[in-house]
């Protein structure tokens, strides 16, 4: 389904030299080498025992025993006793051994830089509730040092065993009661998520069975719209250091002409660490269907910002002002395109700035929602932040940073008439009132295997807060936080994403985003009612294939009770109670 035709390039509106990035890679390599040499040359005390405490009870496990187990699989007499007491199976022992010894490909510079950021310190404080010094004291500095030194180990790599071995006290205390409390919270979150997934899937399946559609005819309709070639134009936007790329539909001889009022326009906002090229696959497809697309790059949260963090040139994952700059970057882009559209230029009279949509993924999803009218809930944010426990929702670490904004004004841009958001974040940042301010159509895409912005708290619950009459929720079974990102599998990333986190065959998800994205904007921007059946549960169900099955809820069939998720939060079963039931009720 991907657009594979030629990509003619229009001369730049203003010539510009591409930003060079190889020096960042060389700098990173040099710093990595220096830190590795320092770590191996500097003697430091190392932990020799793991103290596991539960109230007044305490057991000591020599780390040498764990090391022997990790290397050979052999249990010492003491570990055999613990294994029998815990009734561990061979499979569970194998998993424990793998957890101890499997290295993660993480840069020691990256670890060090992140652990000194606001989010990193918060994470360390949460972990220190469980991992403590022998005298039951939380020690952020000791934990940070162990993580950095383990990452700098060129022989064994960044493993859990190495973190234990490099902890700079004679022993490490694990507070089992605290750990079990956190485990229970995570278990409850998982149960809530699974119940919500089942509810969405059941409702979508019932709606699909009750309202069948002609799938073949709809696919033919979508493909028939793709009559246009592509003119790629580089646009200079004052205030943005990188050129904006405009994918302008090009009329082919004998095919449908340009609309009298110009082509609708969609802006694509990438997520944290992305670039203007992260969604080329989607931009080209939409342009082939008669929708102009502009892809911009947010300089404060693109891949260069992550490089700067890794190489010590920045002390933050993102600067707090980025919450304000991102939506303004989009508004600046619209201002420039509007000016060029009204004056002699290569795009004069070719765009309809009264029909504008925004696509956003993750942090870009936040950007799109803010432009669509979602307002900040600073009171609700202060109640939640900082998170008191190791959260099942890592995106809170980013959202809580917005507390530093004070009392920000609305970022709405009234030119935005429709948004399509993938794995968006904003549950505590906007809250129910903020989401309720959105009055334009919204398509919200969620993945059941998203561990960064989990589907239940970040998409399913916020979906119930939407009051706009045109709202859609697309749940992708086994979809991850990275499935929809077009350049994530190339390996050219500041922080390489393991294949396990990307998921199998992400190109299938790209196909979904292309077909459903084109149908969505044809309906919501052009008002073409022929595409309404393509945004119904039956079409999505037929479109999805293993491993990424689709469940779509659309208004007025989006009948998720707003009280249902909150009730799950209040009455989620404990792990013991959950074990008494075959499955939690949705």
Secondary structure as UniProt FT lines:
FT   STRAND          8..9
FT   HELIX           22..41
FT   STRAND          49..54
FT   TURN            55..56
FT   STRAND          57..62
FT   HELIX           63..72
FT   HELIX           77..86
FT   HELIX           90..101
FT   HELIX           108..115
FT   HELIX           118..127
FT   TURN            128..130
FT   STRAND          131..132
FT   TURN            134..135
FT   HELIX           140..151
FT   TURN            154..156
FT   HELIX           160..166
FT   STRAND          171..175
FT   HELIX           176..210
FT   HELIX           215..224
FT   STRAND          229..235
FT   TURN            238..239
FT   STRAND          244..250
FT   TURN            253..254
FT   TURN            260..261
FT   STRAND          263..269
FT   TURN            272..273
FT   TURN            276..279
FT   HELIX           280..288
FT   TURN            289..290
FT   STRAND          291..295
FT   TURN            299..300
FT   HELIX           303..310
FT   TURN            311..312
FT   TURN            320..321
FT   HELIX           322..341
FT   TURN            346..349
FT   STRAND          351..361
FT   HELIX           363..371
FT   TURN            372..373
FT   HELIX           378..384
FT   HELIX           395..399
FT   HELIX           400..405
FT   TURN            414..415
FT   STRAND          416..422
FT   HELIX           427..436
FT   STRAND          441..447
FT   TURN            448..449
FT   HELIX           456..460
FT   HELIX           461..465
FT   STRAND          471..476
FT   TURN            477..478
FT   TURN            481..484
FT   TURN            486..487
FT   HELIX           488..490
FT   HELIX           499..502
FT   HELIX           506..524
FT   TURN            525..526
FT   HELIX           529..535
FT   HELIX           537..543
FT   TURN            546..547
FT   STRAND          550..554
FT   TURN            555..556
FT   HELIX           562..571
FT   HELIX           575..578
FT   TURN            579..580
//
